[in-house]
Amino acid sequence: QVQLVESGGALVQPGGSLRLSCVASGFIFNRYTMRWIRQRPGKGLEWVAEIISGGHGSYYADSVRGRFTISRDDATNILYLQMNSLEPEDTAVYYCGVGVDYWGNGTRVTVSS
């Protein structure tokens, strides 16, 4: 079965960086577009970024473009999200997903001084 396990969330100061990881299993990872979404406190789900299979393009929400970088390692079935210049507004639980039905349990990022 499809499993997605996120890690890397932490408390970080504004302006700091974090790298989130998502280990995927149960499907042929290199064939699928992978994405990150987040849920800020008291808010709905927000699409953050996605990367096409084979690395044929990546796309970002306006709120994170230029600060976040999505990448994938098809040899190890791991999806990454490098987050730089973090802002308090980036505080959220971050989820990785494939398709529309499969999501991990999330990893919490808190940006605060």
N, C-alpha and C positions, 0 to 999 in steps of 0.2 A: 504494500500500500504506500501511497505517497506520504512522505514525511519531510517536514521542513523545520529545522531547528535553528533559531536565531541566537546570536550571542554578541557581546561587545558593548552592550549598553552600560552607561555609568553616569555618575555625576561629574560634570565638567564645567569649568568657568566660561563665561562669555569670551568669544574669540578663540577658544580651544578647538581641538580636533578629536575625533573618534573614528574608528573603523568598525563597522558592523559586519558580521559574517552570517551566512545562512548555509547550513549544510543540508543538501537535498539528497533524497533517496527514494526508490520505488518507482522511478520513471526514467526515461532516457533524457537526461538533463540537457544534452547539447542540442536537442531538437526543439526546445521550447523557449519562448520569450519569458523572461523572469522579471519580476517587478517588486518594488518596495512601496508600501503605503504606510501611513502613520495615523495615529489618533491622538490629538492633543487633548489635554484635560477639559472635559465638558463639551467637546466638539465631536463631529462625525469623522468618518474615515476620509482621508485625503491621499490621493495618489501622489507619490513623490518622484519616482523614476522607473524606467524600464529599459531592458536591454534585449535586443533581438537575438535569436539563436544565431550561433556562429559569429557573434560580435558584429553583426551587420547593422550597426546603428544603436544609439541610445538616446533617450528622451527624458526631459526633466520638467517638473513643475516650475513655473516662473519664480516661485518663492525660494527655490534652492539652486537654480541654474547658476553656474559659476562658483558655487561653494561646495556642492556635493558631486561625487563621481561614482557612478555605478560601474561595476566590472564583474567578470565571471571567469572562473577557471574550470573549463570543461574537463580537464584531466582529473580533477578532484571533486567535481560536482559541488563547488562552493560559489555562492554569490556574495559579492561585497558591496558595501556602501561606505565610501570614504567621505567623511563629513568634516569640512574645514570652516573656519570663521563662524563657529556656532553662535547662535543667538538664543536668548530666552524663549523666543517664539518657536524654536525647534524642539522644545520640551514635548515629548510624546512617547507613546509606545510604538515601536517600529516593527512592522510585519513584512516578511517576504512571502511571495506567492507565485503560483503558476496557474495559468488558466484563470477561471473565475471562482472556482470552488475550493481551491486548496491554499491554505494559509498556515503559517506557523503560529506558535503561541505568543510570539512577540518578545522584544527586548526593550527595556525602559531607558530612555535617555532624558536626563535632567540637566538643563543648562541654567546655572545659577551661581551667583557670587556669594 
